């Protein structure tokens, strides 16, 4: 089960990367909260891109058989949350991401997952 979740987290990150999401971070929060096991956090340049990134993730997850339990923020496109039970995906407009700083809130210094996103040897910022 955990391997399957790790693979889904990697696919979510890859989908975000392929659709030009930036500052993609995945956190293993199993020991920190009962809300979920993993969080994936990314940024979009504007509200339309935030919504487009969320749509791309949801489409990929549906193909994987993952059920979207709930989503919030699609109307505004400033902070979209996709809830797949064990995985929460947060896609932020850059301003909201800086304000809420979820990485700082949920990163305990040892739970950031390594993501295989580098195509040319440099990770996108």
C-alpha positions in Angstrom: 0.0 0.0 0.0 2.8 2.5 0.9 4.6 1.7 -2.3 1.5 2.4 -4.2 1.0 5.7 -2.4 4.7 6.7 -3.1 4.2 5.9 -6.8 1.0 8.1 -6.9 2.9 10.9 -5.2 5.6 10.7 -7.9 3.0 10.6 -10.6 1.3 13.7 -9.2 4.6 15.5 -9.0 5.4 14.5 -12.6 2.0 15.6 -13.8 2.5 19.0 -12.2 6.0 19.3 -13.6 4.9 18.3 -17.2 2.2 21.0 -17.0 4.7 23.7 -15.9 3.9 23.7 -12.2 6.8 25.1 -10.1 8.3 24.6 -6.7 6.9 21.1 -6.4 7.4 19.6 -2.9 6.1 16.3 -1.5 5.9 15.6 2.2 5.4 12.4 4.1 3.2 13.6 7.0 2.1 10.2 8.4 3.5 10.8 11.8 2.4 14.4 12.0 -1.4 14.5 11.2 -4.4 12.2 10.7 -5.6 14.3 7.8 -3.6 12.4 5.2 -0.4 10.5 4.7 1.2 12.6 2.0 1.0 16.2 0.8 2.1 17.5 -2.6 2.5 21.2 -2.9 3.0 23.2 -6.1 2.7 26.7 -7.5 1.1 28.1 -10.6 1.9 31.5 -12.2 -1.8 32.7 -12.3 -5.3 31.6 -11.4 -5.9 29.9 -14.8 -2.7 27.8 -14.5 -3.6 26.8 -10.9 -7.0 25.5 -12.1 -5.4 23.8 -15.2 -2.8 22.1 -13.0 -5.6 20.9 -10.7 -7.6 19.6 -13.7 -4.5 17.7 -15.0 -3.8 16.1 -11.6 -7.4 15.1 -11.2 -7.5 13.6 -14.7 -4.4 11.6 -14.1 -5.6 10.4 -10.7 -9.0 9.3 -12.2 -7.0 7.2 -14.7 -5.2 5.6 -11.8 -8.5 4.8 -10.1 -8.1 7.3 -7.3 -11.3 8.9 -6.1 -11.5 12.6 -5.5 -13.2 12.9 -2.2 -13.4 16.7 -2.2 -11.9 19.7 -3.9 -11.8 23.4 -2.8 -10.8 26.6 -4.5 -11.4 25.8 -8.2 -13.6 28.9 -8.6 -11.0 31.4 -7.5 -7.9 29.5 -8.6 -5.8 31.0 -5.8 -5.4 27.9 -3.7 -6.8 24.6 -4.9 -6.9 21.6 -2.6 -7.6 18.1 -4.0 -8.4 15.4 -1.4 -7.6 11.8 -2.3 -8.0 10.5 1.2 -4.4 9.6 1.9 -2.9 12.3 -0.4 -3.7 16.0 -0.3 -2.6 18.1 -3.3 -2.2 21.8 -2.7 -1.8 24.0 -5.8 -1.2 27.7 -5.0 -1.0 31.0 -6.8 2.5 32.2 -5.8 1.3 35.0 -3.5 -0.9 32.6 -1.4 1.9 30.0 -1.2 4.3 32.5 0.3 1.6 33.6 2.8 0.5 30.2 4.0 3.9 28.5 3.7 2.6 24.9 4.2 6.1 23.5 3.7 7.3 25.2 6.9 4.2 24.1 8.8 4.4 20.4 7.8 8.1 19.8 7.2 9.8 18.4 10.2 13.2 18.4 8.6 13.2 14.8 7.6 10.0 14.1 5.8 10.5 15.9 2.4 10.4 13.2 -0.3 12.8 13.1 -3.1 11.1 13.7 -6.5 12.4 12.5 -9.8 11.7 15.6 -11.8 15.0 16.7 -13.3 15.0 16.2 -17.0 18.1 18.4 -17.8 19.8 18.1 -14.4 18.2 21.2 -13.0 15.0 21.4 -11.0 12.5 24.1 -11.9 12.1 27.0 -9.5 
